[in-house]
Amino acid sequence: MVRNPCRPQDLADAVALYDDAVKAGNAEAMNRLGKLYETGKGVAQNYVTASVLYERGADAGSAGAIYSGALLFEKGLGVKQSISEAMNWYREAAEAGHPMASRRMGKAYDEGTAVGINHGSAANWYCRAVMKEAAILAHPVIGRSEPELVPVRPVAEQLAMLDQCPDDKWDDDLAVARAILSRQLTPAIKGEAERLSKNMKTTNNISQVLAANP
């Protein structure tokens, strides 16, 4: 029988399993149990408990826990709101390879959020995000088991972002990412990617183009 993680009894099982794994020191279990406390699924919603679990997961090396903790600091849930502290956590998560954290760093550098405006640094972070997204999508296990790491992004947007990458920095990784994303290429997607890429080069602000192309 296929279990449904949305059913109360299965959520209760998940909480028990994650709790055991947390006690055993499993970093990703700390992140997942924290997410249940944050969302109130299977347990009473408790942002403070979620923040404690994320911090433990972060200390244990979970990029997902670091990213989740950053979100709480940005929103002021369970912790004192601090954009500068949130950006510290986003940076740490991005450096650990979390694609959504890398996108957040790119946006921060484009907008000057707790950092100085630097469109070159923004492009680098966006590139790292898309390369990681492509690698996760191509992974036979992670792409299915970690859907929260693979946000649904238009392929045209991702290809356009790769065009902004410094080729001399990530030659091989860029080629692999383009090859993975190009599997979904159609004439329409190609045309849209070229349009977005041109706009990104013209404005020198990837975030601005993404905001105008939801």
Salt bridges, closest charged atoms under 4 A:
ASP10 OD1 - ARG3 NH2 2.72
ASP10 OD2 - ARG7 NH2 3.41
ASP13 OD2 - ARG3 NH2 2.34
ASP19 OD2 - LYS23 NZ 3.26
GLU28 OE2 - ARG32 NE 3.79
GLU38 OE1 - LYS35 NZ 3.32
GLU74 OE2 - ARG104 NH2 2.90
ASP110 OD1 - HIS119 ND1 2.72
GLU111 OE1 - LYS107 NZ 3.11
GLU133 OE2 - ARG103 NE 2.59
GLU146 OE2 - ARG32 NH2 2.89
GLU157 OE2 - ARG103 NH1 3.20
ASP163 OD1 - ARG178 NH2 3.80
ASP167 OD1 - ARG178 NH2 3.99
GLU192 OE2 - ARG195 NH2 2.64
